[in-house]
């Protein structure tokens, strides 16, 4: 009963977000509904937006440095990029390989007021080819792809950490392959959440994290 109530509240909150901002973020899309030219399409999962309330709750529970950079792998229509502006991230990066979803995200983000929208950097690219900036330290994954692609992405993150050692956080929703982060990056699972049917793990590690929360 409690989980059902949470789910209903989450859905109503997301409906109100779209209505208030005039955005389009709630509707889901399966991979066969999306036109994309990528060798990794078979490993990609459906576009299912994260609910806003659980996302905010997770971020508020974590202590990031004030100059942190948030990266959403599989950013879809840009919902979390917009929500992340409620926190003091220096930059907010969204990586989406489907041009159709990327175009919707750009239109959605334009509806935010400046200079808030200026902090968002949507990127239309295959996640395995994305070249990380070496200050990016908070990574979000809503189970966007299968293990083969995830391991390639994790390798890109490892290369960036080798160039610039730093503390990083990984927020992983529906965490089917969380061992990839532990095995390849040495991250430790520090928190688990369940909210309205969403299972989330937080993994972190690297050089000691300085104080200063983003919320």
C-alpha positions in Angstrom: 0.0 0.0 0.0 2.8 2.4 0.9 4.7 1.6 -2.3 1.6 2.2 -4.4 1.0 5.5 -2.7 4.6 6.6 -3.4 4.3 5.6 -7.0 1.1 7.6 -7.4 2.6 10.6 -5.8 5.7 10.3 -8.0 3.6 10.2 -11.2 1.5 13.2 -10.1 4.6 15.1 -9.3 6.1 14.4 -12.8 2.8 15.3 -14.5 2.8 18.6 -12.6 6.4 19.3 -13.6 5.5 18.9 -17.3 2.4 21.0 -17.0 4.2 23.8 -15.1 7.1 24.0 -17.5 5.3 23.1 -20.7 7.8 20.2 -21.2 7.5 16.7 -22.6 9.3 14.2 -20.3 6.8 11.6 -19.1 6.0 9.4 -22.1 8.1 6.3 -22.6 9.7 5.0 -25.8 10.9 1.5 -26.7 14.1 1.1 -28.6 12.2 -0.1 -31.7 10.4 3.3 -31.7 13.6 5.3 -31.9 15.6 5.8 -35.1 19.3 5.7 -34.3 22.4 4.7 -36.2 24.6 2.9 -33.6 26.4 -0.4 -33.4 25.2 -0.5 -29.8 21.5 -0.2 -30.4 20.8 -3.8 -29.5 22.4 -3.2 -26.1 20.4 -0.1 -25.3 17.3 -0.2 -23.1 14.0 1.6 -23.4 13.6 5.3 -22.5 12.0 5.3 -19.1 12.3 8.6 -17.2 13.3 8.6 -13.6 10.7 9.9 -11.3 11.5 13.4 -9.9 10.8 12.8 -6.2 13.1 9.8 -5.7 15.8 11.6 -7.7 15.7 14.7 -5.5 15.6 12.5 -2.4 18.8 10.6 -3.4 20.7 13.8 -4.3 19.7 15.5 -1.0 21.1 12.5 0.9 24.6 12.8 -0.6 27.4 15.2 0.2 29.1 16.5 -3.0 31.7 19.2 -3.3 30.1 22.5 -4.4 32.0 22.5 -7.7 30.8 19.0 -8.7 29.7 18.2 -12.3 26.7 15.9 -12.8 26.7 13.5 -15.8 23.5 11.6 -16.9 24.3 8.7 -19.2 21.2 8.1 -21.3 19.7 11.5 -20.6 16.7 11.0 -22.9 14.3 14.0 -22.9 16.4 15.9 -20.4 14.2 15.6 -17.3 17.0 14.9 -14.8 19.2 17.6 -16.4 16.5 20.1 -15.5 16.0 18.7 -12.0 19.7 18.8 -11.4 19.6 22.6 -11.7 18.0 22.6 -8.3 21.3 21.6 -6.9 24.6 23.6 -6.9 26.3 21.6 -9.7 28.9 23.6 -11.6 27.8 21.9 -14.9 25.2 19.4 -15.8 26.0 17.1 -18.7 23.5 14.8 -20.5 24.7 12.1 -23.0 22.0 10.8 -25.3 22.7 8.7 -28.5 19.2 9.0 -30.0 18.9 12.3 -32.1 15.1 12.2 -31.6 15.3 12.3 -27.8 18.2 14.8 -27.9 16.0 17.2 -29.9 13.2 16.9 -27.4 15.6 17.5 -24.6 16.9 20.7 -26.3 13.3 22.0 -26.7 12.5 21.1 -23.0 15.7 22.8 -21.7 14.9 26.0 -23.7 11.8 26.4 -21.5 13.9 26.9 -18.4 14.9 30.5 -17.5 18.4 31.7 -18.1 21.0 31.5 -16.6 19.8 28.2 -15.2 19.6 26.5 -18.6 23.1 27.7 -19.4 24.5 25.2 -16.9 23.1 22.3 -18.9 25.2 20.8 -21.6 23.2 18.2 -23.7 25.5 16.0 -25.8 24.2 13.8 -28.7 26.8 11.0 -28.7 27.3 7.3 -28.2 28.2 6.9 -24.5 31.2 4.7 -25.4 32.7 7.5 -27.5 32.0 10.4 -25.1 35.3 12.0 -23.9 34.9 12.9 -20.3 36.1 16.2 -19.0 38.4 15.5 -16.1 36.3 17.4 -13.5 33.2 15.3 -13.9 32.6 13.4 -10.7 28.9 12.5 -10.2 27.6 9.9 -12.7 23.9 8.8 -13.1 22.8 5.7 -14.8 19.2 4.5 -15.0 20.2 1.0 -16.3 20.6 2.6 -19.8 22.4 -0.4 -21.5 23.6 -3.9 -21.2 26.9 -5.0 -19.6 29.0 -4.9 -22.8 28.3 -1.2 -23.3 28.4 -0.4 -19.6 31.9 -1.8 -19.3 33.1 0.3 -22.2 31.7 3.4 -20.5 33.3 2.4 -17.2 36.6 2.2 -19.0 36.2 5.8 -20.3 35.6 6.9 -16.7 38.7 5.0 -15.5 40.8 6.7 -18.2 39.6 10.1 -17.0 40.3 9.2 -13.3 43.8 8.1 -14.3 44.4 11.5 -15.9 43.0 13.4 -12.9 42.5 11.3 -9.7 39.4 12.4 -7.8 36.6 11.1 -5.7 33.6 10.1 -7.8 30.0 9.0 -7.1 27.9 6.7 -9.2 24.1 6.7 -8.8 22.8 3.6 -10.4 19.0 2.9 -10.7 17.9 -0.7 -11.4 21.5 -1.8 -10.7 21.9 -5.0 -12.7 25.6 -4.7 -13.3 26.9 -2.7 -10.4 29.9 -5.1 -10.0 31.4 -3.5 -13.2 32.0 -0.3 -11.2 33.5 -2.3 -8.2 35.7 -4.5 -10.4 37.0 -1.8 -12.8 37.0 1.3 -10.7 37.3 -0.1 -7.2 34.2 1.7 -6.1 32.3 0.6 -2.9 28.6 0.5 -2.5 27.8 3.1 0.2 24.0 3.4 0.1 20.9 1.7 -1.1 17.5 3.2 -1.6 14.0 1.9 -2.5 11.4 4.5 -3.3 8.2 4.0 -5.1 9.4 0.8 -6.8 12.8 2.2 -7.8 15.9 0.4 -6.5 19.0 2.6 -6.3 22.6 2.0 -5.2 25.2 4.6 -4.7 28.9 3.7 -5.3 31.8 5.9 -4.6 35.6 5.9 -4.3 38.8 7.5 -5.3 40.7 10.3 -3.6 39.1 11.6 -0.3 36.1 13.8 -1.0 36.3 17.4 0.3 33.3 18.7 2.2 30.5 20.9 0.9 27.1 19.7 -0.2 25.4 20.7 -3.4 21.9 20.9 -2.0 
